[in-house]
Amino acid sequence: MTYVEDRGAVYDAPLEVVWDFMEKDETFHPKAHTAAVRNFEEKALSEVATLLSYERRSGGRWEKMVCRMTAMRPAVRIQEDLDGPYAGSKTVFLYTPQGERTVVDVFGYVQSPELTPAEIKRDRKKTWANAYSEDLPYFRRFAKQHPSVQERHQ
C-alpha cells in the first residue's frame, strides 16, 4: 500500500452546491468525464453506498473498474476499489466549507501490483487533477443554475 494525498482543490461554491453536483446532478456532471470514462453503471446498495462499474481510459487502453462509493453528506466520500488495477485501494474525499467556497482534500492508501510507489503517487495525483479539471467547466454551469446560488445573487 502506498499513501497518497492531494490537498486543496477549491470549488467556488458553498458545500451544498458541490454535493448536489457530485450526487444529484444528471445534466452537467455526467458529461464531465466522457473522454476518460465509458459504460458507467451505478447501483444503490444502501442509503449511503453505491456500487459503480465503468471503464476508464488509461494510456491507449480501457480498464474495467468497480468500486463502492460511500457518501456521508456533507463531509466525506469513501471510495473502495473492488476490481481493476487498483483493487484493494481506499480513498477518502474530505469536503470542508470555507464560506462561499468548498475545499476538497483527497487521501488514499493505494495498491497496484503493476506500479512502483512513485508511479502510484504520480498516477493517482494526475487522475485526481484531471477529474477536477474536467469537473470545473461543468460545475460552473451547474452552480449558476443552483437555487441557493441564484438566491444569493438576487
Salt bridges, closest charged atoms under 4 A:
GLU5 OE2 - ARG7 NE 2.81
ASP12 OD1 - ARG101 NE 3.01
ASP20 OD1 - LYS24 NZ 3.84
ASP20 OD1 - ARG73 NH2 2.57
ASP20 OD2 - HIS146 NE2 2.61
GLU23 OE1 - ARG73 NH1 3.14
GLU55 OE1 - ARG38 NE 2.64
GLU63 OE1 - ARG56 NH2 3.05
GLU63 OE2 - ARG61 NH2 3.00
GLU80 OE2 - ARG68 NE 2.77
GLU100 OE1 - ARG152 NE 3.25
ASP123 OD2 - ARG124 NH2 3.26
GLU134 OE1 - HIS33 ND1 2.55
ASP135 OD1 - HIS29 NE2 3.15
ASP135 OD1 - HIS33 NE2 2.82
